[in-house]
């Protein structure tokens, strides 16, 4: 037996329809969307349009043109941050953010942007009141991950977002760990900018993602170039999505993303969440029975996304992960998970944790396999 339990990094396996769509589009369409009036180019453009529309419906976006495709959530976050913030701006974030947020903010800080990090508690949860307190006058933006990739902590973004909207503060949400798992509609949540990867909870191929930009909000592009429109002009088009989409799109990947979104919509967010919650509850309960195990983050599955971190007292997480992989065929992730501030918040810096992240295609047998493996490793002396 083996088990893939690293879905927080990328979901695997994908639905068969995703694989089939990518291959079919590469073999049967192959053309560049928006670059020509021949039938293949029109077919490619239609695939991109249909994916944009499906995403708009899933995330409650009224105008699908406000969705700009990117290669991943990191690019989408960079596009949002560098597209909006300039020297003298003030941005509030938290200590639970991924380096996809931390590193661009570090660069912007060196360029004159003031960055304020609100500390999370030992469970990785950010208090909305502390976010509000940190938002002094002239705060331009609040940036938060919806769900931690380290502890799985679910942040109260609806409460924070609606307050930001009333206060005239832009709200950027990193939905890398929540899109496809939790309902996430942009207007009720007060979201101005939403960064989403295609390859995680939406079950699309790697190399896909998007940024949603609220109507009326104009961003400076990261990349300038050919868009297939306004080719007579040396200036970048001002219309969305061409304004933020220079160069050839990953057409086959985007079509595969639509197949993933169709899968999510067919199964339903409630059913996906219920299944992953069942796996998570079994995992939490099982780890709590292991004498040497320390579980980080909320122990209540209602407050938890798909990722869970743990350690065994006195054992290096790298050793645990290596043995799970090589001796038991269990794929998980160890270390700092590209989120050092989050580990400082929960007290696991610098050694990190073992991170387990079940997905829709996992079973209770996979969780039991992991728990039995951990019990075996725990009961043996360090080799």
N, C-alpha and C positions, 0 to 999 in steps of 0.2 A: 504493500500500500504506500501511497504518497499523497501529499496534500499541499496545494498552493495556498498560502495564507499571507500573501503580500499584496492584497488588492488596493491598499492605500497608496502603493507606488504605481501600479497599473493593474487594471482588472484582467483576469485570465481564468478560464478561457473566455473568448468572446462568443456571442451567439453565432450559430452557423451562418445566419443571414449576413452578418458583417463580413466574414471571409468571402462569401460568395459574391457579395456586391462589389467589393474592392477588385476582385479578379475580373468580374464581368465588365466593369467600367474601364479597367485598363485595357482589356482585350477588345471590347466592342465599341467604346466611345473614343477614348484616347486623346481627344482634342482639347484645346485650351479654351476655357469659358470666356466669353466676352471678347475674343480675339478673332473675329471673322464672322461672316454671315452664312457660311456653309452649314450643312445639316449637322455635322458632328459637333461643331462649335456651339450650335444652338442647343443640341442635346446636352452638352457639358454644362452650359449656362443654366439649363432647366434643372439639372441635378443640384447645382449650388443653390438656386432659388428655392427648391423644394426643401432642402436641408435648413436653410435660413427660416423658412416658414414653420417647419416642424419645431425648431428651437423656440421660436417666438411663441408658439402655442403652449409649449411645455412650461415656459418661464413667465407667462402672462405679459408678453411684450406686444404692445399694440402695433408698432411699426417695425416689421422685420428688417427694414433697411438700417435700423440702428444697431444691428449686429454686425461686427467686423470679425472675420475669421482670422485666427492666429495659429501658430504651430503648437501652442500649449498655453496653460494658464500663466506661466512665468512671463511669456511675451505679452499676454494680455495685461498683466499687472504693470509691467514696464511701460506699456503703451499708455495706460491710464495715469501713472504717476508722472512720467516725463512729459506727457501731453497736457497736463494741467498745472503742475506745481512749478513755480519759479522763485528766485531769490526773494526773501522777505515773507514768503508764505509760511504758515504754521500748520503742521499735520499732527494728529493724535492717533496713536496706534497702541498695540499691547505687547507684552512680553511673550505672547503665545504664537507669534507669527513665524512663518516659514521664511527661509532666506530669500525666497522670491519676492518678499516684501522688504525684508531687513536690508538686503544689499543695495537695491536701488535707492532706498531711503537714505542709506549711508552716503551714497554718492551725492544725492541731492542736498544732504546736510552740509557736505563739503562745498556745495555751490551756493549756500546761503539760506537753505530752507530749514526752519526750526522743526525738530522732530521730538515729540514727547511720547515716551513709552509708559503706558499705565500697567502696573504690575498685576499679574493674575495671582489667585490664591494657590495653595499647595495642591489643589485638585485641577489646576489649569483653567479655572473659570474666572472671567472678567466681570467685575461689578459694574453694571450700567451707570450707577451713581458716580463712580470714580471716573468714568469716561466723561460724563457731563461736567464734573468738577474740573477736569483737565482742559475742557474746551473754553478757554478764556476768549474774550473778544478778539476778532480778527483770525480765528481758526478757520482755515480754508477747507480742510478735509479730515474725515475719520476713516481709517483703514483697519479692517478687521477680517480675520478668517472666521467663517461661519462655524467650522468644526476643526478642532486641532488634529494635526496629523501625528501627534505624539501620544496624547492622552485620550483623544476622541471627545474631549469636552465640547459640548454644544453651547455656543454663545448666544445670548438673547438679542439677536440682531434686529428682530422686528421692533422691539422696544427702543433700541438705540437708533435705528434708522428713521423711525417716525419722529423721534425727537430731533435728529439732525435736520430732517426736512423742515420742521417747524422753525428751526433755528437758523436756517439758511446755510448750513454746512454740508458740503458734499460728502456722500457716503459711498466708499468703495468696499465691496465685499469680495473676498477670496473664497470661492465656493468649490475649491479643489476637492474637499473631502465630503461635501454635502450634496452637490448636484447629482440628481438621479436617485438620491436616498431620502431626501426630505422635500416637501413642497416648498417652492421658492419662487414667489411671484414678485416682480420688481416694485410695482406701485404700492401694494399694501405694506411692504417692508421698507418703503422709503429709500430704495436703492437707486443711486444715480449711475454707478459704474459696477458692472458685475463681470468678474473674471472666472471663466469656466474651462477646465480641460475636457477634451473629448474622450480621452483614453481611460478614464477611471469609471465613475458611476454611470456614465452614459454609454459605456461599452463600445465606443468607437476605436479606430486605430490610433496608435501613437502618431504624433505629428499633427494633431488636430486640437482645436480649442476656439474660443471666441471671447470677445469683449463686447458687452452691451453698454451703450452710451445713451443716457437720457436725452430726449428731444430738447433742443435749445442749448445743449452743452457742446461746445466746440473744443476739440483737442488738436494739439500740434502733432502731426504724424511722426513716427519713429523712422519710417522709410519713405522715400520719395521715388517715383518712377512711373513706368507704364501701368495704366489701369484699363486700357481698352476703350476709354471714353475721353472726350476732349483732347484727342491726339494732336490737334492743331496748336494747342497752347503749351508753353513751357511751364506754366503754373500747375500745381497739384489741384485736382478737382476739389471743390468744396462740398460736394454732395456726398452723403453717406450712402453705401459703405465704401465707395471708391476712394474717398478721402483718406482712409486708413488701410487700404488694401492694394498696395503696389506690388507688381510682379505676379508671376503665375501662381495660382492657388493650387493646393493639394486636392485636386478634383476627386480622385479615386478615394482618398481618405475622407473627404467631406461627404461623399456619397455613402461610404461605410459608416460614418457618424450618423447619418440619417437612419440607417438600418438599426444602429444601436438605440437611437431615440425611439424608433418605432417599437423596438423590443420593450423598452422601459414603459412606454405608453400602453402596450398590449398587456403586460403583466400588471402594471399599476404600481404607483409609488407605495401605496399602503401595503400591498402584498410583498413587495421587495423589502420594505422596512420591517414588516412582521417576521419574515424569514431571517433576515440578518439579526434582528433583535433576539430571536430564539437562539441563534448560534452564540451571540454575545452573552446572553444570560447563562448559557451552559458553560461558557468559557470563564466568566467571572466567578461563578459558583465553584467550578472545579479548581481554579487557582486559589480561591480562599481556603480550600481544604488542604492545600500543600503547605506544610509547616514553615518552610523556608522562603516561600514566595511573598514578594511585596508587589502589590498591584497599585498602579498609579492612575489618577483621574477618578471620575465619578464611578461609584459602584452601583448606581441606579441606572439601568439600561435606558430609561426614559430621557436621561440627560446626556446620553452617550451616542456618538457616531460610531463608525465601523472600526476605528483603530483602537487598540488597547496595548499599553506598555506594562511590562513587569520585569522584575529581576529576582534572582535567587540569592539570598544572603551569602556573602563570601565567595560568590562565583562571578567570573568575568562574563558579561553578556555576549562577548564575541565567542567565547568557548561554547556557550549554550547554543547560539545560532549555528555555529559550525557543526556541532554534533547533531542538532536537529536536522540539518541538511544532509550531512554525509552518512549518518547512521540510520536515520528514520525517514528520509525523503520528504522532509517538511520544509517548505520555503517560507521564511519570514525575514525580517530585517532587524539588524542590530546597530547600535551606535547612537549618534545624535540626530539622525533623520533630517538633516539640513535645518534644524531649528534649535540652535544652542540656547537662546534665551528661554525657550520653553523648558528645557532641561534645567536651567538655573532656577526657574520658577518652582519646579517640583522636586528639586534637590538631587538631580541625577547627573549633573555636570561635574566632571568631563567624561565619565565613563559611558554614559548613555544607558539605554535599556534594550530589552528584547521587545520588538513590536510585532504584534499579531493582528492581522486585519482580514477577517473572513469576508466573503462576497456571496452574491446570490447563488453561484454555482457550487458553493461548499455545502457540506452536509454535517449533521451531528456526528457522524462517524469520523469526519475529519477532525472535529474538536476533540473527540475522545482519543483519537490517535495522538494528538498533540499532548493532551493531559497525561496519557500513559507514558509518553516519551519523557516528559518533564519529571514525572515521578521516578522513572528509571534513572535519569541523569542525577536527580537530587540524591537518590539513595546510594550512589556510588561516590567513591572518593575522586577528587580531581586528578585527572590523568597527567 
